[in-house]
Amino acid sequence: MKNKSLKIIAGPCSVDLKNLSEIYKIAEIKVYKKPCIWGTRVVGLKSRTSFYKDGEGMGIDFKDYTKSIKRILKTKTFHHIKIFKSMKIAQKIYKETNLLIATEIMDPLLQPILYEKIIPKNKLLLWNPAVNQLGWPIFVMSQFIKRNKWYLGIKNPKWLGDYLKRADSKNYKDRTTAEKTWEGLVRYSGLEKEKIILIHRGVDIAEKRGYRNYPVHNLAMRVKQHTGCLLFFDPSHSYGPKMRDKILPATIKAMKMKIDDKNYLYDGILIETGISKTDTDQHISIEELENLCKEISKFRELEGRF
């Protein structure tokens, strides 16, 4: 059986000048003398449950973004809006490492417009926050993605819609609200399936115990089969700080999961690595990432920067 290549996107939860050097170290990770990291996280504007007007934990683009909104309201135009701090970092990383840039999008109209100025075709992945499961933001993001041949990441909803034992069973014949919503967002995008990456980040349910969000691999399998899209696993948001020590072995185990004898379940990994002002306790170290790559390369081919 020929193993399919697997893509790894690794980097900090939120980017700043202090962890930029770590991204360069991530870019240099090699297995069998070949680069094995496909992309990195460059997130400058954060989705938070609560809003902090002082910008604490909201990302380094917070001031740039709020100033831009005020300017748009005043001038009634998107002209003369300057690119944000994290975007300058993203441009620098792309030019110097050729890594794909992956980022979470809060404003589906403004942020992609600015990214168009600095990131070329095929080198950007935009994903939606798990707290935002409306179709229209996905629709708007997808218009920019079509024009630039970028990638769309769609995270699963935080809710489930049925009892865990039933919903994550291989014999489950119904469809949970989580599945309906996740698949519905795919339809809103209107993109070619090879440009859509489903990102499984677990669900926030009463039965989650120590997990930050309980992983439901069988549910993710059904959505992948129904949509035909690529599927990535986000172990950082699934295992979280309380189960950080489980992230590496659980990720390796997940990358061995198969749909059938010929096809693996997961096409990639989105994992938080290094240090960050947000969610640091659920990050793995760069050394752990390197070990993860070596272990996975024993049974799967890794696709490096292209």
C-alpha positions as CSV (number, residue, x, y, z in Angstrom):
1,M,0.0,0.0,0.0
2,K,1.4,3.4,-0.9
3,N,1.0,5.9,1.9
4,K,-0.5,9.3,1.0
5,S,1.5,12.3,1.9
6,L,0.5,14.1,5.0
7,K,0.6,17.9,5.6
8,I,1.7,19.5,8.9
9,I,0.9,23.1,9.8
10,A,2.6,24.2,13.0
11,G,3.1,27.4,14.8
12,P,1.9,29.6,17.7
13,C,-1.7,30.2,18.7
14,S,-1.1,33.9,18.2
15,V,1.9,35.5,16.5
16,D,4.1,38.3,17.6
17,L,7.7,39.4,17.2
18,K,8.9,37.4,20.2
19,N,7.9,34.0,18.7
20,L,8.8,34.8,15.1
21,S,12.2,33.2,15.5
22,E,10.5,30.0,16.5
23,I,8.6,29.9,13.3
24,Y,11.9,29.9,11.4
25,K,13.1,27.0,13.5
26,I,9.9,25.1,12.7
27,A,10.5,25.8,9.0
28,E,13.9,24.1,9.2
29,I,12.7,20.8,10.6
30,K,13.7,18.0,8.3
31,V,13.1,14.2,8.0
32,Y,15.5,12.2,5.9
33,K,17.2,15.5,5.0
34,K,14.0,16.9,3.5
35,P,11.7,19.7,4.8
36,C,8.6,18.2,6.3
37,I,6.5,21.2,7.5
38,W,3.9,22.3,5.0
39,G,2.8,25.5,6.6
40,T,2.7,27.7,9.7
41,R,0.1,29.5,11.8
42,V,0.2,33.3,11.7
43,V,-2.8,34.6,13.6
44,G,-2.9,38.2,14.6
45,L,-6.6,38.7,15.5
46,K,-8.1,36.3,17.9
47,S,-11.6,34.9,18.5
48,R,-12.3,35.2,22.2
49,T,-15.4,34.3,24.2
50,S,-15.3,37.7,25.9
51,F,-14.2,41.0,24.3
52,Y,-11.4,42.9,26.0
53,K,-11.4,46.5,24.9
54,D,-7.8,47.0,26.1
55,G,-6.8,44.4,23.5
56,E,-5.4,41.9,26.1
57,G,-5.2,38.5,24.4
58,M,-7.0,39.8,21.3
59,G,-3.9,39.5,19.1
60,I,-1.3,42.0,17.8
61,D,-3.7,43.2,15.1
62,F,-6.3,44.4,17.5
63,K,-5.3,48.1,17.3
64,D,-4.8,48.0,13.6
65,Y,-8.1,46.4,13.1
66,T,-10.1,48.8,15.3
67,K,-8.5,51.8,13.7
68,S,-9.3,50.4,10.3
69,I,-13.0,50.0,11.1
70,K,-13.1,53.6,12.4
71,R,-11.5,54.8,9.2
72,I,-13.9,52.8,7.0
73,L,-16.9,54.3,8.9
74,K,-15.5,57.8,8.5
75,T,-14.4,57.6,4.8
76,K,-17.0,55.0,3.7
77,T,-14.3,53.2,1.7
78,F,-11.8,50.4,2.1
79,H,-9.1,52.4,0.3
80,H,-5.9,53.4,2.1
81,I,-6.3,50.7,4.8
82,K,-2.8,49.5,5.7
83,I,-1.9,45.9,6.2
84,F,-1.8,44.7,9.8
85,K,1.3,43.8,11.9
86,S,0.7,40.0,11.6
87,M,0.3,40.3,7.8
88,K,3.8,42.0,7.6
89,I,5.1,39.0,9.6
90,A,3.3,36.6,7.3
91,Q,4.7,38.2,4.2
92,K,8.2,38.0,5.6
93,I,7.8,34.3,6.6
94,Y,6.4,33.4,3.2
95,K,9.2,35.1,1.3
96,E,12.0,33.7,3.5
97,T,10.7,30.1,4.1
98,N,8.1,29.4,1.3
99,L,5.8,28.0,4.0
100,L,2.1,28.2,3.4
101,I,0.5,30.8,5.7
102,A,-2.5,29.7,7.8
103,T,-4.6,32.1,9.6
104,E,-8.0,32.5,11.4
105,I,-10.3,35.1,9.9
106,M,-12.5,37.3,12.1
107,D,-13.6,39.8,9.4
108,P,-14.2,37.9,6.1
109,L,-14.3,41.0,4.0
110,L,-11.5,43.2,5.3
111,Q,-8.7,40.7,6.2
112,P,-8.7,38.8,2.9
113,I,-8.6,42.1,1.0
114,L,-5.4,43.0,2.8
115,Y,-3.9,39.5,2.3
116,E,-4.4,39.8,-1.4
117,K,-1.7,42.5,-1.5
118,I,1.0,40.3,0.1
119,I,0.4,36.6,-0.3
120,P,0.4,34.9,-3.7
121,K,-1.7,32.1,-5.1
122,N,-1.8,28.7,-3.4
123,K,0.1,30.0,-0.3
124,L,-2.7,31.0,2.1
125,L,-5.2,29.0,4.2
126,L,-8.0,31.0,5.8
127,W,-10.1,29.3,8.4
128,N,-13.3,30.2,10.4
129,P,-13.4,30.4,14.2
130,A,-15.2,27.4,15.7
131,V,-17.5,29.9,17.4
132,N,-18.7,31.2,14.0
133,Q,-20.7,28.6,12.1
134,L,-22.7,30.9,9.8
135,G,-22.6,30.2,6.1
136,W,-22.3,33.8,4.8
137,P,-18.9,34.5,6.2
138,I,-17.7,31.3,4.6
139,F,-19.3,32.4,1.3
140,V,-17.5,35.8,1.4
141,M,-14.1,34.2,2.3
142,S,-14.5,31.8,-0.5
143,Q,-14.9,34.5,-3.1
144,F,-11.4,35.7,-2.3
145,I,-10.1,32.1,-2.2
146,K,-11.5,31.4,-5.6
147,R,-9.8,34.5,-7.0
148,N,-6.4,33.7,-5.4
149,K,-6.5,29.9,-5.5
150,W,-6.0,29.8,-1.7
151,Y,-7.3,27.2,0.7
152,L,-10.4,27.3,3.0
153,G,-10.3,25.7,6.4
154,I,-13.6,24.9,8.0
155,K,-13.6,24.0,11.7
156,N,-16.3,21.8,13.1
157,P,-19.0,23.3,15.5
158,K,-18.3,23.2,19.2
159,W,-21.6,21.5,19.8
160,L,-22.5,17.9,19.0
161,G,-26.3,17.4,18.8
162,D,-26.6,13.9,20.2
163,Y,-25.2,11.7,22.9
164,L,-21.5,11.1,22.5
165,K,-21.6,7.3,22.6
166,R,-24.2,7.3,19.8
167,A,-22.8,10.1,17.7
168,D,-19.3,8.8,17.6
169,S,-20.2,5.2,16.9
170,K,-19.1,3.6,13.6
171,N,-22.6,2.2,13.3
172,Y,-24.4,5.6,13.7
173,K,-27.0,6.0,10.9
174,D,-28.4,9.4,11.7
175,R,-26.9,12.8,11.2
176,T,-26.0,15.1,14.1
177,T,-26.5,18.8,14.0
178,A,-22.7,19.1,14.1
179,E,-22.4,17.1,10.9
180,K,-25.3,19.0,9.2
181,T,-23.7,22.4,10.0
182,W,-20.1,21.3,9.0
183,E,-21.3,19.9,5.7
184,G,-23.6,23.0,5.2
185,L,-20.6,25.3,5.4
186,V,-18.9,23.3,2.6
187,R,-21.9,23.9,0.4
188,Y,-21.8,27.7,1.2
189,S,-18.2,27.8,0.0
190,G,-18.8,26.5,-3.5
191,L,-15.1,25.7,-3.8
192,E,-13.5,22.7,-5.4
193,K,-13.1,19.9,-2.9
194,E,-9.3,19.9,-3.1
195,K,-9.3,23.5,-1.8
196,I,-11.3,22.8,1.3
197,I,-9.8,21.5,4.5
198,L,-12.1,20.3,7.2
199,I,-10.4,20.9,10.6
200,H,-11.5,18.6,13.4
201,R,-10.9,20.3,16.7
202,G,-13.3,18.2,19.0
203,V,-16.6,19.2,20.6
204,D,-17.4,20.9,23.9
205,I,-19.7,18.5,25.7
206,A,-20.5,17.4,29.2
207,E,-18.7,14.1,28.7
208,K,-15.4,15.7,27.7
209,R,-13.7,15.1,31.1
210,G,-10.1,16.4,30.9
211,Y,-10.2,17.1,27.2
212,R,-10.6,20.8,26.1
213,N,-12.9,19.5,23.4
214,Y,-13.6,15.8,22.9
215,P,-12.4,14.4,19.6
216,V,-15.1,12.6,17.6
217,H,-13.1,10.8,14.9
218,N,-15.9,8.7,13.5
219,L,-18.1,11.8,13.1
220,A,-15.3,13.5,11.3
221,M,-14.9,10.4,9.1
222,R,-18.6,10.6,8.0
223,V,-18.3,14.3,7.1
224,K,-15.1,13.6,5.1
225,Q,-16.9,10.8,3.2
226,H,-20.0,12.9,2.6
227,T,-18.1,15.9,1.3
228,G,-15.0,14.5,-0.3
229,C,-12.9,17.2,1.4
230,L,-9.5,16.9,3.0
231,L,-9.5,16.4,6.8
232,F,-6.9,17.8,9.3
233,F,-6.8,17.0,13.0
234,D,-6.3,19.8,15.5
235,P,-4.9,18.0,18.6
236,S,-4.1,21.3,20.5
237,H,-7.8,22.3,20.8
238,S,-8.9,18.7,21.4
239,Y,-6.5,17.8,24.2
240,G,-5.8,21.2,25.6
241,P,-3.7,22.2,28.6
242,K,-5.0,19.5,31.0
243,M,-4.0,16.7,28.6
244,R,-1.0,18.3,27.0
245,D,1.1,15.2,27.7
246,K,-1.3,13.1,25.6
247,I,-1.0,15.3,22.5
248,L,1.9,13.6,20.8
249,P,0.9,9.9,21.3
250,A,-2.8,10.8,20.4
251,T,-1.7,12.6,17.3
252,I,0.4,9.7,16.1
253,K,-2.5,7.3,16.8
254,A,-4.9,9.6,14.9
255,M,-2.5,9.7,11.9
256,K,-2.7,5.8,11.7
257,M,-6.5,5.8,11.6
258,K,-8.0,4.6,8.3
259,I,-11.2,4.8,6.4
260,D,-10.5,1.5,4.7
261,D,-7.5,-0.6,3.7
262,K,-6.2,2.0,1.3
263,N,-7.1,5.4,2.7
264,Y,-6.0,7.2,5.8
265,L,-8.6,9.2,7.7
266,Y,-6.5,12.4,8.2
267,D,-4.7,14.3,5.4
268,G,-2.9,16.7,7.8
269,I,-2.4,18.2,11.2
270,L,-2.9,21.8,12.5
271,I,-0.9,21.9,15.8
272,E,0.1,24.7,18.1
273,T,3.9,24.8,18.7
274,G,6.4,26.9,20.6
275,I,5.4,29.9,22.8
276,S,2.5,32.3,22.6
277,K,0.7,34.9,24.6
278,T,-2.5,32.8,24.3
279,D,-3.0,29.1,25.0
280,T,0.7,28.5,25.7
281,D,-0.2,25.5,28.0
282,Q,-1.5,23.5,25.1
283,H,1.5,24.1,22.8
284,I,4.1,21.4,22.1
285,S,7.7,22.4,21.9
286,I,9.7,22.6,18.7
287,E,11.7,19.5,19.8
288,E,8.5,17.6,20.3
289,L,7.3,18.7,16.9
290,E,10.5,17.4,15.4
291,N,10.0,14.0,17.2
292,L,6.4,13.9,16.0
293,C,7.5,14.3,12.4
294,K,10.1,11.6,12.8
295,E,7.6,9.2,14.3
296,I,4.9,9.8,11.7
297,S,7.4,9.5,8.9
298,K,7.9,5.9,9.8
299,F,4.5,5.0,8.4
300,R,3.5,8.0,6.3
301,E,5.1,10.3,3.8
302,L,5.3,14.0,4.9
303,E,4.8,16.8,2.4
304,G,7.1,19.7,3.1
305,R,6.9,23.3,1.9
306,F,6.3,23.5,-1.8
